[in-house]
């Protein structure tokens, strides 16, 4: 079991802790599938909501809050029945807008794993306005149930009334909708091929700056992130931050990064290269490879 989970495990009922420990292997990054979740419910004799609440200390242990020392954990449940953990990430010495919020981390975790619909979000502290706006970008975002310790469950519309969202900017396929854009690039490099595939899955309806980042570690593992725009612009999640969050969730260290690739569309109204370089160079002495590609189906 990873050392970062020791304090969290000690907060759990013993039957749940005993059943959970075997899942917390060295490469555990916060994904528990529907069968594993059902087994945890059976063993712990907890209903689903109480179980997810109990698991919040495990999600919070994934955090890397180098500035605030304030650990926030979130768990989202996808339509597949799987759950995905996320936690806040702060970059040391870097501007606060580079921060990844726990809800963003958990949602992006689910998105990268192929979820197209999120039904529930469980979090140990009330979502800030930034996160409420980010959640509102999702498919059926206003209907997603928010679960907080000691409070009645309520949909996002309760926390974000009179919301501004994708429909106000004539976007009919919100974040998590199934879509894929093809881009033209000839390469035999597996890292670039992975980044190219992730670019096609990114979400950029407002600037068309489809973009993705892939980080490669010294042992050849890769961790990706996609751009996820927001109707309110500022809560947009950068691909570099998503990739770094992905890396940290999987119990890896910034020092393990040996290569970083950003691929973005030539049709974008903006470029993410400056923001990506700033974030990367805060944590790793690695040069960013920047590749611009042409879409083939726009």
Residue frames as qw, qx, qy, qz and C-alpha x, y, z in Angstrom:
[[0.000, 0.886, 0.465, 0.000, 0.00, 0.00, 0.00],
 [0.352, 0.603, -0.038, 0.715, 1.17, 3.52, -0.79],
 [0.371, -0.199, -0.524, 0.741, 2.36, 5.47, 2.26],
 [0.126, -0.151, -0.048, -0.979, 0.16, 8.45, 1.39],
 [0.594, -0.346, -0.487, -0.539, -2.93, 6.39, 2.23],
 [0.422, -0.079, -0.789, 0.438, -1.91, 5.34, 5.76],
 [0.112, 0.090, 0.426, -0.893, -3.68, 8.20, 7.58],
 [0.560, 0.024, -0.264, -0.785, -6.78, 7.79, 5.42],
 [0.618, -0.061, -0.776, -0.110, -6.97, 4.04, 6.03],
 [0.256, -0.095, -0.733, 0.623, -6.79, 4.66, 9.77],
 [0.312, 0.077, 0.194, -0.927, -9.94, 6.81, 9.51],
 [0.593, 0.005, -0.551, -0.587, -12.02, 4.04, 7.93],
 [0.847, -0.260, 0.263, -0.383, -14.18, 1.37, 9.61],
 [0.405, -0.458, 0.779, 0.136, -12.05, -1.75, 9.97],
 [0.711, 0.292, 0.638, 0.037, -14.04, -3.97, 7.55],
 [0.502, 0.860, 0.076, -0.045, -13.78, -1.31, 4.84],
 [0.086, -0.838, 0.524, 0.122, -10.10, -0.67, 5.50],
 [0.599, -0.234, 0.759, 0.104, -9.32, -4.40, 5.29],
 [0.682, 0.505, 0.524, 0.066, -11.14, -4.74, 1.97],
 [0.329, 0.941, -0.016, -0.072, -9.66, -1.56, 0.50],
 [0.402, -0.718, 0.492, 0.282, -5.96, -2.08, 1.29],
 [0.672, 0.022, 0.645, 0.364, -5.39, -4.66, -1.50],
 [0.470, 0.784, 0.364, 0.180, -6.64, -2.12, -4.06],
 [0.078, -0.984, 0.128, 0.098, -4.16, 0.56, -2.96],
 [0.877, 0.042, 0.171, 0.448, -1.19, -0.83, -4.88],
 [0.430, -0.396, 0.155, 0.796, 1.79, 1.26, -5.95],
 [0.105, 0.104, 0.518, 0.843, 0.12, 2.27, -9.22],
 [0.012, -0.682, -0.724, 0.099, -3.36, 2.97, -7.77],
 [0.158, 0.111, 0.132, 0.972, -4.53, 6.31, -9.14],
 [0.284, 0.174, 0.374, -0.866, -8.04, 6.54, -7.73],
 [0.592, 0.088, -0.467, -0.651, -10.10, 4.38, -10.12],
 [0.340, -0.021, 0.885, -0.316, -12.40, 1.76, -8.56],
 [0.285, -0.054, -0.707, -0.645, -14.55, -0.18, -10.99],
 [0.645, -0.279, -0.108, -0.703, -18.21, -1.08, -10.46],
 [0.851, -0.131, -0.508, -0.011, -17.48, -4.66, -9.38],
 [0.468, 0.096, -0.541, 0.692, -14.85, -3.56, -6.87],
 [0.242, -0.289, 0.173, -0.910, -17.25, -0.90, -5.57],
 [0.785, -0.262, -0.298, -0.476, -20.00, -3.47, -5.11],
 [0.774, -0.056, -0.560, 0.289, -17.61, -5.76, -3.23],
 [0.203, 0.199, -0.432, 0.856, -16.61, -2.89, -0.93],
 [0.516, -0.310, -0.015, -0.799, -20.27, -2.20, -0.19],
 [0.859, -0.191, -0.435, -0.192, -20.91, -5.84, 0.63],
 [0.657, 0.035, -0.544, 0.520, -17.86, -6.19, 2.86],
 [0.106, 0.159, -0.348, 0.918, -18.35, -2.90, 4.69],
 [0.080, -0.589, -0.798, 0.096, -22.17, -3.20, 4.86],
 [0.001, 0.497, 0.102, -0.862, -22.38, 0.46, 3.86],
 [0.547, 0.717, 0.430, -0.054, -24.77, 1.83, 1.26],
 [0.647, 0.458, 0.179, 0.583, -23.21, 3.54, -1.74],
 [0.016, 0.891, 0.003, 0.454, -23.48, 7.11, -0.49],
 [0.637, -0.744, 0.200, -0.032, -22.06, 6.28, 2.95],
 [0.879, -0.046, 0.231, 0.415, -19.25, 4.29, 1.33],
 [0.496, 0.627, 0.111, 0.591, -18.26, 7.14, -0.98],
 [0.271, -0.903, 0.091, -0.321, -18.31, 9.55, 1.95],
 [0.817, -0.515, 0.220, 0.137, -16.08, 7.17, 3.88],
 [0.819, 0.197, 0.219, 0.493, -13.63, 7.02, 0.96],
 [0.178, 0.965, 0.033, 0.192, -13.09, 10.80, 0.87],
 [0.459, -0.788, 0.373, 0.173, -9.92, 10.65, 3.04],
 [0.746, -0.005, 0.529, 0.405, -8.43, 8.29, 0.46],
 [0.460, 0.754, 0.312, 0.351, -9.26, 10.74, -2.34],
 [0.141, -0.985, 0.091, -0.048, -7.84, 13.66, -0.35],
 [0.704, -0.490, 0.396, 0.328, -4.59, 11.73, 0.10],
 [0.692, 0.401, 0.388, 0.458, -4.04, 12.11, -3.66],
 [0.085, 0.990, 0.107, 0.040, -3.70, 15.88, -3.22],
 [0.680, 0.031, -0.050, 0.731, -0.50, 17.87, -3.69],
 [0.063, -0.948, -0.258, -0.178, -1.30, 21.25, -2.07],
 [0.682, 0.062, -0.200, 0.701, 2.22, 22.68, -1.88],
 [0.059, 0.442, -0.041, 0.894, 0.95, 26.22, -1.23],
 [0.531, -0.495, -0.055, -0.686, -2.16, 25.91, 0.93],
 [0.078, 0.150, -0.928, 0.331, -1.57, 22.58, 2.70],
 [0.589, 0.140, 0.348, -0.716, -5.36, 22.25, 2.34],
 [0.093, -0.077, 0.957, 0.264, -6.27, 18.74, 1.19],
 [0.637, 0.274, 0.150, -0.705, -9.42, 18.45, -0.89],
 [0.192, -0.056, 0.950, 0.241, -10.64, 15.13, -2.27],
 [0.623, 0.282, 0.009, -0.730, -13.45, 14.47, -4.73],
 [0.331, 0.022, 0.933, 0.139, -15.06, 11.32, -6.10],
 [0.535, 0.288, -0.176, -0.775, -17.23, 11.20, -9.21],
 [0.567, 0.110, 0.814, -0.063, -19.43, 8.33, -10.31],
 [0.201, 0.270, -0.568, -0.751, -19.82, 7.71, -14.02],
 [0.783, 0.121, -0.049, -0.608, -22.73, 6.09, -15.85],
 [0.613, 0.285, -0.736, -0.029, -20.58, 2.94, -16.12],
 [0.818, -0.524, -0.212, -0.103, -20.86, 2.52, -12.35],
 [0.721, 0.070, -0.274, 0.633, -17.15, 3.11, -11.84],
 [0.278, -0.946, -0.115, 0.124, -15.87, 5.80, -9.48],
 [0.629, 0.459, -0.087, 0.621, -12.94, 8.15, -10.06],
 [0.491, -0.731, -0.210, 0.425, -11.04, 10.04, -7.40],
 [0.439, 0.641, 0.007, 0.630, -9.35, 13.38, -7.77],
 [0.527, -0.667, -0.258, 0.460, -7.62, 15.93, -5.56],
 [0.132, 0.988, -0.022, -0.072, -6.29, 19.45, -5.64],
 [0.798, 0.082, 0.100, 0.589, -2.90, 20.16, -7.19],
 [0.037, -0.989, 0.028, 0.138, -0.86, 23.31, -6.61],
 [0.774, 0.424, -0.112, 0.457, 2.38, 24.11, -8.41],
 [0.587, -0.586, -0.161, 0.535, 5.11, 25.37, -6.06],
 [0.307, -0.424, 0.148, 0.839, 5.99, 29.01, -6.59],
 [0.106, 0.241, 0.641, 0.721, 3.62, 29.39, -9.54],
 [0.324, -0.105, -0.006, -0.940, 0.62, 31.68, -9.98],
 [0.444, 0.078, 0.734, -0.508, -2.62, 30.44, -8.40],
 [0.705, 0.399, -0.047, -0.584, -4.44, 30.16, -11.72],
 [0.413, 0.387, -0.811, -0.151, -2.29, 27.10, -12.44],
 [0.365, -0.147, 0.792, -0.466, -4.06, 25.25, -9.60],
 [0.448, -0.130, -0.777, -0.423, -6.15, 22.16, -10.34],
 [0.547, -0.286, 0.344, -0.708, -9.23, 21.84, -8.13],
 [0.357, -0.109, 0.914, -0.160, -10.26, 18.44, -6.75],
 [0.655, 0.477, 0.452, -0.373, -13.51, 18.38, -8.72],
 [0.490, 0.730, -0.355, -0.317, -11.63, 19.18, -11.93],
 [0.041, -0.476, 0.878, 0.030, -9.15, 16.41, -11.17],
 [0.486, 0.106, 0.833, -0.241, -11.86, 13.81, -10.57],
 [0.638, 0.629, 0.220, -0.387, -13.93, 14.87, -13.60],
 [0.376, 0.713, -0.532, -0.259, -10.90, 14.86, -15.89],
 [0.269, -0.289, 0.917, -0.067, -9.95, 11.44, -14.49],
 [0.610, 0.349, 0.656, -0.275, -13.37, 10.09, -15.52],
 [0.538, 0.759, -0.068, -0.360, -13.18, 11.81, -18.92],
 [0.133, 0.638, -0.736, -0.184, -9.74, 10.38, -19.70],
 [0.315, -0.088, 0.939, -0.102, -11.10, 6.93, -18.84],
 [0.084, -0.149, -0.797, -0.579, -13.90, 7.30, -21.39],
 [0.065, 0.541, 0.732, -0.410, -16.89, 8.28, -19.26],
 [0.056, 0.356, 0.458, 0.813, -19.53, 10.27, -21.16],
 [0.445, -0.649, -0.273, -0.553, -21.89, 11.01, -18.30],
 [0.243, 0.107, -0.701, 0.662, -21.34, 11.80, -14.62],
 [0.449, -0.592, -0.587, -0.320, -24.20, 11.33, -12.18],
 [0.610, -0.771, -0.174, 0.048, -22.72, 12.13, -8.75],
 [0.418, 0.562, -0.395, 0.594, -19.89, 14.15, -7.26],
 [0.714, -0.641, -0.255, 0.116, -18.83, 13.58, -3.65],
 [0.414, 0.576, -0.269, 0.652, -16.44, 16.11, -2.13],
 [0.553, -0.376, -0.569, 0.479, -15.18, 16.82, 1.39],
 [0.093, -0.443, -0.209, 0.867, -15.67, 20.60, 1.11],
 [0.447, 0.734, 0.416, -0.298, -18.35, 22.62, -0.66],
 [0.621, 0.343, 0.374, 0.597, -17.42, 23.27, -4.32],
 [0.145, -0.495, -0.012, 0.857, -16.16, 26.79, -4.94],
 [0.494, 0.695, 0.141, -0.503, -17.71, 28.96, -7.66],
 [0.162, 0.584, -0.686, -0.403, -14.91, 28.00, -10.06],
 [0.133, -0.063, 0.988, 0.051, -15.76, 24.30, -9.69],
 [0.448, 0.499, 0.608, -0.424, -19.50, 24.84, -9.90],
 [0.435, 0.713, -0.184, -0.519, -18.97, 26.58, -13.22],
 [0.081, 0.424, -0.862, -0.267, -16.68, 23.78, -14.41],
 [0.307, 0.167, 0.921, -0.170, -19.25, 21.12, -13.48],
 [0.470, 0.607, 0.326, -0.551, -21.94, 23.09, -15.32],
 [0.274, 0.574, -0.559, -0.531, -20.04, 22.55, -18.59],
 [0.186, -0.123, 0.972, 0.071, -20.68, 18.80, -18.46],
 [0.374, -0.225, -0.736, -0.518, -23.42, 16.81, -20.14],
 [0.565, -0.621, -0.487, -0.243, -26.54, 17.37, -17.95],
 [0.377, 0.251, -0.493, 0.742, -24.31, 19.35, -15.60],
 [0.349, -0.390, 0.169, -0.835, -27.16, 21.06, -13.75],
 [0.864, -0.244, -0.205, -0.390, -28.60, 17.64, -12.81],
 [0.620, 0.224, -0.663, 0.354, -25.43, 16.18, -11.33],
 [0.668, -0.696, -0.240, -0.112, -25.94, 15.40, -7.64],
 [0.233, 0.612, -0.505, 0.563, -23.51, 17.03, -5.20],
 [0.802, -0.465, -0.374, 0.030, -22.87, 15.09, -1.99],
 [0.142, 0.642, -0.435, 0.615, -21.23, 16.85, 0.97],
 [0.409, -0.134, -0.798, 0.423, -20.53, 15.60, 4.51],
 [0.074, -0.382, -0.602, 0.697, -23.37, 16.51, 6.85],
 [0.313, 0.347, -0.050, -0.883, -25.54, 18.08, 4.15],
 [0.717, 0.397, 0.513, -0.255, -28.51, 16.92, 2.14],
 [0.456, 0.048, 0.645, 0.611, -27.76, 15.85, -1.42],
 [0.343, 0.778, 0.233, -0.472, -28.74, 18.46, -4.01],
 [0.727, 0.489, 0.308, 0.371, -28.22, 18.89, -7.76],
 [0.465, -0.011, 0.076, 0.882, -25.75, 21.43, -9.12],
 [0.041, -0.629, -0.400, -0.665, -28.69, 23.72, -10.01],
 [0.535, -0.776, -0.328, 0.070, -29.15, 24.24, -6.25],
 [0.610, -0.489, 0.051, 0.621, -25.55, 25.44, -5.91],
 [0.215, -0.169, 0.386, 0.881, -25.46, 27.36, -9.19],
 [0.338, 0.690, 0.601, -0.218, -28.87, 28.94, -9.87],
 [0.354, 0.905, 0.046, -0.233, -29.39, 31.07, -12.98],
 [0.666, -0.345, 0.471, 0.465, -26.31, 29.42, -14.46],
 [0.425, 0.764, -0.310, -0.374, -24.43, 30.50, -17.58],
 [0.706, -0.207, 0.663, 0.140, -23.31, 27.56, -19.66],
 [0.339, -0.080, 0.723, 0.597, -22.59, 26.07, -23.08],
 [0.258, 0.634, 0.712, 0.156, -26.12, 26.58, -24.40],
 [0.017, -0.900, -0.161, 0.406, -25.77, 30.34, -23.88],
 [0.052, -0.650, 0.518, 0.553, -22.93, 30.28, -26.43],
 [0.773, 0.410, -0.167, -0.453, -24.83, 27.96, -28.78],
 [0.133, 0.393, -0.910, 0.003, -22.78, 24.88, -27.90],
 [0.831, -0.090, -0.111, -0.537, -24.97, 21.80, -28.21],
 [0.902, 0.032, -0.405, 0.143, -22.36, 19.13, -27.40],
 [0.351, -0.860, 0.281, -0.243, -21.05, 19.93, -23.91],
 [0.057, 0.586, -0.790, 0.171, -18.02, 18.48, -22.17],
 [0.476, -0.125, 0.850, -0.187, -18.04, 14.65, -22.00],
 [0.772, 0.482, 0.104, -0.401, -20.07, 14.34, -25.22],
 [0.777, -0.018, 0.524, 0.349, -18.67, 11.69, -27.52],
 [0.469, 0.875, -0.047, -0.114, -16.68, 13.39, -30.29],
 [0.706, -0.307, 0.392, 0.504, -13.42, 12.96, -32.13],
 [0.391, 0.881, -0.119, -0.240, -11.70, 15.26, -34.61],
 [0.900, 0.116, 0.178, 0.381, -9.10, 13.86, -36.98],
 [0.053, -0.918, 0.274, 0.282, -5.78, 15.66, -37.40],
 [0.845, 0.499, -0.130, 0.139, -3.13, 15.10, -40.06],
 [0.174, -0.811, 0.556, -0.045, 0.37, 14.16, -38.92],
 [0.901, 0.226, -0.368, 0.042, 2.72, 11.40, -40.04],
 [0.158, -0.689, 0.620, -0.341, 4.77, 10.00, -37.16],
 [0.779, -0.008, -0.627, 0.018, 6.10, 6.70, -35.86],
 [0.112, 0.291, -0.613, 0.726, 6.75, 8.20, -32.43],
 [0.362, -0.448, -0.817, -0.009, 4.38, 6.52, -29.92],
 [0.177, -0.462, -0.436, 0.751, 4.29, 9.57, -27.64],
 [0.152, 0.215, -0.239, -0.935, 3.33, 11.86, -30.52],
 [0.329, -0.213, -0.799, -0.456, 0.77, 9.33, -31.77],
 [0.286, -0.498, -0.750, 0.328, -0.81, 9.23, -28.31],
 [0.053, -0.421, -0.185, 0.886, -0.86, 13.03, -28.12],
 [0.201, 0.032, -0.531, -0.823, -2.46, 13.23, -31.56],
 [0.337, -0.388, -0.838, -0.185, -5.24, 10.88, -30.48],
 [0.253, -0.532, -0.578, 0.564, -5.84, 12.89, -27.32],
 [0.016, 0.205, -0.133, -0.970, -6.02, 16.15, -29.30],
 [0.293, -0.195, -0.685, -0.638, -8.93, 14.72, -31.25],
 [0.437, -0.509, -0.740, 0.051, -10.74, 14.01, -27.99],
 [0.224, -0.187, -0.339, 0.894, -10.15, 17.45, -26.46],
 [0.022, 0.779, 0.626, -0.016, -12.95, 19.98, -25.92],
 [0.263, -0.311, 0.046, 0.912, -12.46, 23.47, -27.38],
 [0.265, 0.667, 0.667, 0.200, -15.78, 24.78, -28.75],
 [0.054, -0.939, -0.195, 0.277, -15.02, 28.42, -28.00],
 [0.071, -0.809, 0.420, 0.406, -11.51, 28.89, -29.44],
 [0.909, 0.396, -0.097, -0.082, -11.10, 25.68, -31.52],
 [0.114, 0.709, -0.675, 0.173, -7.70, 25.30, -29.88],
 [0.977, -0.147, -0.093, -0.121, -7.89, 21.54, -29.62],
 [0.202, 0.700, -0.618, 0.297, -4.83, 20.50, -27.65],
 [0.933, -0.340, -0.106, -0.045, -3.31, 17.72, -25.59],
 [0.029, -0.754, 0.631, -0.183, -0.18, 17.04, -23.57],
 [0.966, -0.098, -0.239, 0.030, 1.62, 13.74, -23.03],
 [0.234, -0.784, 0.550, -0.167, 4.27, 13.37, -20.35],
 [0.900, 0.151, -0.406, 0.055, 6.68, 10.45, -20.61],
 [0.588, -0.737, 0.326, -0.069, 8.60, 9.19, -17.58],
 [0.004, 0.656, -0.744, -0.126, 12.03, 7.55, -17.51],
 [0.440, -0.064, 0.894, -0.062, 10.49, 4.08, -17.39],
 [0.022, -0.078, -0.762, -0.642, 8.42, 4.72, -20.54],
 [0.041, 0.605, 0.761, -0.231, 5.05, 5.29, -18.85],
 [0.065, 0.297, 0.284, 0.909, 2.91, 8.09, -20.27],
 [0.034, -0.581, -0.635, 0.508, 0.40, 10.44, -18.65],
 [0.170, 0.392, 0.484, 0.764, -1.87, 12.55, -20.82],
 [0.061, 0.556, 0.464, -0.687, -4.07, 15.60, -20.45],
 [0.249, 0.531, 0.602, 0.542, -6.58, 17.22, -22.79],
 [0.039, -0.063, 0.077, -0.994, -7.76, 20.79, -23.06],
 [0.104, -0.582, -0.806, 0.015, -11.25, 21.30, -21.56],
 [0.029, 0.273, 0.058, 0.960, -12.74, 24.74, -22.24],
 [0.066, -0.525, -0.730, 0.433, -15.50, 26.43, -20.29],
 [0.129, 0.780, 0.486, 0.372, -18.27, 28.83, -21.29],
 [0.302, -0.948, -0.066, 0.080, -17.00, 31.23, -18.62],
 [0.540, 0.725, -0.337, 0.263, -13.45, 30.87, -20.05],
 [0.098, -0.709, 0.590, -0.373, -11.44, 31.14, -16.79],
 [0.753, -0.295, 0.530, -0.255, -12.44, 27.72, -15.38],
 [0.821, 0.465, -0.312, -0.111, -11.08, 26.06, -18.54],
 [0.789, -0.476, 0.368, 0.124, -8.66, 23.25, -17.63],
 [0.254, 0.766, -0.539, -0.241, -5.28, 23.33, -19.32],
 [0.936, 0.172, -0.299, -0.064, -3.92, 20.09, -20.81],
 [0.412, 0.450, -0.633, 0.476, -0.59, 20.43, -19.00],
 [0.376, -0.357, 0.518, -0.680, -2.33, 20.75, -15.63],
 [0.912, -0.019, 0.017, -0.410, -4.51, 17.76, -16.44],
 [0.805, 0.331, -0.468, 0.152, -1.44, 15.71, -17.36],
 [0.143, 0.446, -0.639, 0.611, 0.40, 16.75, -14.18],
 [0.642, -0.250, 0.340, -0.641, -2.66, 15.89, -12.09],
 [0.942, 0.149, -0.217, -0.206, -2.80, 12.51, -13.84],
 [0.562, 0.435, -0.598, 0.369, 0.87, 11.91, -13.05],
 [0.129, -0.388, 0.603, -0.684, 0.55, 12.79, -9.36],
 [0.810, -0.140, 0.113, -0.559, -2.64, 10.77, -8.92],
 [0.945, 0.172, -0.277, -0.023, -0.70, 7.72, -10.12],
 [0.758, -0.611, 0.143, 0.177, 1.90, 8.13, -7.39],
 [0.746, 0.327, 0.071, 0.576, 4.62, 9.43, -9.70],
 [0.373, -0.698, -0.062, 0.608, 7.03, 12.30, -9.07],
 [0.363, 0.909, -0.036, -0.201, 7.81, 15.32, -11.24],
 [0.226, -0.690, 0.635, 0.263, 11.46, 14.25, -11.24],
 [0.632, 0.063, 0.761, 0.135, 10.45, 11.19, -13.29],
 [0.560, 0.777, 0.205, -0.201, 9.39, 13.29, -16.30],
 [0.553, -0.268, 0.475, 0.629, 11.86, 12.93, -19.16],
 [0.123, 0.148, 0.585, 0.788, 9.76, 14.23, -22.03],
 [0.242, 0.577, 0.524, -0.578, 6.75, 16.52, -22.54],
 [0.157, 0.172, 0.650, 0.723, 4.83, 16.98, -25.80],
 [0.310, 0.544, 0.392, -0.674, 2.11, 19.53, -26.53],
 [0.188, 0.218, 0.729, 0.621, 0.13, 19.07, -29.73],
 [0.224, 0.579, 0.436, -0.651, -2.44, 21.71, -30.71],
 [0.524, 0.622, 0.559, 0.161, -4.59, 22.60, -33.68],
 [0.337, 0.046, 0.249, 0.907, -3.48, 25.14, -36.27],
 [0.122, -0.586, -0.528, -0.602, -7.06, 26.46, -36.34],
 [0.425, -0.605, -0.543, 0.399, -7.11, 27.66, -32.74],
 [0.040, 0.917, 0.140, 0.370, -7.81, 31.29, -31.95],
 [0.392, -0.831, 0.369, -0.141, -5.27, 31.05, -29.11],
 [0.685, 0.329, -0.624, 0.184, -2.17, 29.01, -28.24],
 [0.777, -0.615, -0.036, -0.126, -1.53, 27.14, -25.01],
 [0.795, 0.278, -0.324, 0.431, 2.22, 26.81, -25.47],
 [0.081, 0.594, -0.372, 0.709, 3.17, 29.66, -23.10],
 [0.680, -0.469, 0.209, -0.523, 0.92, 28.44, -20.29],
 [0.990, -0.025, -0.138, 0.009, 2.10, 24.85, -20.77],
 [0.612, 0.426, -0.386, 0.544, 5.77, 25.86, -20.63],
 [0.214, -0.612, 0.347, -0.678, 5.23, 27.91, -17.47],
 [0.853, -0.353, 0.138, -0.359, 3.59, 25.00, -15.67],
 [0.952, 0.156, -0.199, 0.173, 6.10, 22.41, -16.89],
 [0.493, 0.509, -0.380, 0.595, 9.19, 24.42, -16.06],
 [0.454, -0.645, 0.273, -0.551, 7.95, 24.97, -12.52],
 [0.862, -0.318, 0.324, -0.225, 8.25, 21.26, -11.79],
 [0.892, 0.033, 0.361, 0.271, 10.67, 19.74, -14.34],
 [0.092, -0.698, 0.425, 0.569, 13.81, 20.78, -16.21],
 [0.523, 0.228, 0.765, 0.298, 12.46, 19.41, -19.48],
 [0.106, 0.244, -0.308, -0.913, 11.97, 21.30, -22.73],
 [0.593, 0.421, 0.524, -0.443, 8.45, 21.28, -24.12],
 [0.218, 0.034, 0.755, 0.618, 8.05, 19.81, -27.60],
 [0.386, 0.521, 0.301, -0.699, 5.40, 21.86, -29.40],
 [0.207, 0.091, 0.820, 0.526, 3.68, 20.46, -32.50],
 [0.430, 0.391, 0.143, -0.801, 0.97, 22.21, -34.51],
 [0.282, 0.128, 0.915, 0.257, -1.35, 20.03, -36.58],
 [0.342, 0.057, -0.331, -0.878, -3.98, 20.54, -39.25],
 [0.590, 0.179, 0.652, -0.441, -7.51, 19.19, -38.73],
 [0.072, -0.054, 0.828, 0.554, -8.70, 17.01, -41.60],
 [0.061, -0.495, -0.845, -0.195, -12.46, 17.12, -41.02],
 [0.038, -0.697, -0.382, 0.605, -13.27, 20.77, -40.30]]
